[in-house]
Amino acid sequence: MLHDLQAAMRCELLRAGTGLPPGIESDAIPASFRFAIYANNVAGSLVEALEAAFPATLRLLGGAVFRTRALAFVRRHPPGAPQLLAYGDGFPDHLARRVPERPAAADLARLEWAWNAAYFAADAPVLDIAALRALPAERYPALRLALHPSAHLLTCAHPVLELWNALRRGGEAPTATAGTQHLLIVRPLLEVQAVTLGPGEMTFLMALSAGSALSRAAAAAVSTEPGFDLQATLLAHLQLGSFTAFTIPRPRSEPCRTSPSGAACANTARCTTCPPLPQPPSTG
């Protein structure tokens, strides 16, 4: 009985009408009036959560337009988890459909949501540059770099980073212009960093995030941007803290200790889970 009432209330709470779940009785104050107050408070709290998550977008659109679109989103997309900080991931796409006359608003909201996600992401150590320098050079092509768990890669149709910075400082929004902008949002330590990326750099990081080896990611970047500089890009992101770990598949020529026969493994990806091979004794 209670479960049915709760399900009915959830169904009716965010509707724009004046529906009343069955089982709610009137007293001195009519049940429909009491429920309407409660429903209004719930919807209002979700709109306020969106305002807190997208302050620059709120400023760009203006309070009236933003709240109208936010309320429409709330009506159609109730929270999927009991955590207000997690509410709003679909709002940028909602703005793209509902505010086509302000195309930069959706991209700006995507940037803000990525910033929020990076801010609240799990902490993780950044990759130690010294550990990479200790690797033999012949192992580098097969290197797989893991992006920091707070990292988010965005491709926007407008230069939203400049727009976001202007609005955060309380200034007027610059005139929105079309022009692709690639962004990395990451929080390696305490502060969230938002940096622009070149097209090759974006391809490189996307390939690494998909699990590609360093050589393949670099080749993809060069195909996108012939002048891509692997060494400079890798150093810049190591210094920024974009990576948290690396793995190296065992070369095919080395025996796989999980193979009963001890033969060379035909699947290098399998060897990433093998324990280290015994090291030869020191002759010194």
Long-range contacts (C-beta under 8 A, 24 or more apart in sequence): 10-78, 12-39, 13-38, 13-39, 13-42, 13-43, 13-78, 14-39, 14-42, 14-43, 14-46, 14-74, 14-75, 14-78, 15-39, 15-75, 16-75, 43-71, 43-74, 43-75, 45-84, 46-70, 46-74, 46-79, 46-84, 46-87, 47-71, 47-74, 49-84, 49-87, 49-88, 50-74, 50-87, 50-88, 50-91, 53-85, 53-87, 53-88, 53-91, 53-112, 53-113, 53-116, 54-88, 54-91, 54-108, 54-109, 54-112, 54-113, 55-112, 55-167, 55-168, 56-108, 56-112, 56-163, 56-164, 56-167, 56-168, 57-95, 57-105, 57-108, 57-109, 57-112, 59-167, 59-173, 60-102, 60-104, 60-105, 60-108, 60-163, 60-167, 60-173, 61-99, 61-102, 61-105, 65-99, 69-94, 69-95, 69-98, 69-99, 72-98, 85-116, 85-120, 88-113, 88-116, 89-113, 102-176, 103-157, 103-158, 103-176, 103-178, 104-158, 104-160, 104-163, 104-176, 107-156, 107-157, 107-158, 107-160, 108-158, 108-160, 108-163, 108-164, 108-167, 110-154, 110-156, 110-160, 111-154, 111-156, 111-160, 111-161, 111-164, 111-183, 111-185, 111-194, 112-164, 114-152, 114-154, 114-183, 114-185, 115-185, 115-192, 115-194, 117-150, 117-152, 117-185, 118-150, 118-151, 118-152, 118-185, 118-186, 118-187, 118-192, 119-150, 119-187, 119-192, 121-149, 121-150, 121-187, 122-149, 122-150, 124-148, 124-149, 124-150, 124-244, 125-244, 126-188, 126-189, 126-241, 126-243, 126-244, 127-238, 127-241, 127-243, 127-244, 127-245, 127-246, 129-238, 129-239, 131-246, 132-238, 132-246, 135-248, 139-248, 140-214, 140-215, 141-213, 141-214, 141-215, 142-213, 142-214, 142-215, 142-248, 142-249, 142-251, 142-268, 143-213, 143-214, 143-246, 143-247, 143-248, 144-208, 144-211, 144-212, 144-213, 144-214, 144-246, 144-247, 144-248, 144-249, 145-208, 145-214, 145-243, 145-245, 145-246, 146-243, 146-244, 146-245, 146-246, 146-247, 147-186, 147-205, 147-208, 147-209, 147-242, 147-243, 147-244, 148-186, 148-187, 148-188, 148-241, 148-242, 148-243, 148-244, 149-244, 150-185, 150-186, 150-187, 150-188, 150-192, 151-184, 151-185, 151-186, 151-205, 151-209, 151-242, 152-184, 152-185, 152-186, 153-182, 153-183, 153-184, 153-197, 153-202, 153-205, 153-206, 153-209, 154-182, 154-183, 154-184, 154-185, 155-180, 155-181, 155-182, 155-183, 155-202, 156-180, 156-181, 156-182, 156-183, 161-194, 161-196, 164-194, 184-242, 186-240, 186-241, 186-242, 188-240, 188-241, 188-242, 189-241, 193-240, 193-241, 195-240, 198-225, 198-228, 199-224, 199-225, 200-224, 200-225, 200-227, 200-228, 200-233, 201-225, 201-228, 201-233, 204-228, 204-230, 204-233, 205-237, 205-242, 213-249, 247-272, 248-272, 250-274
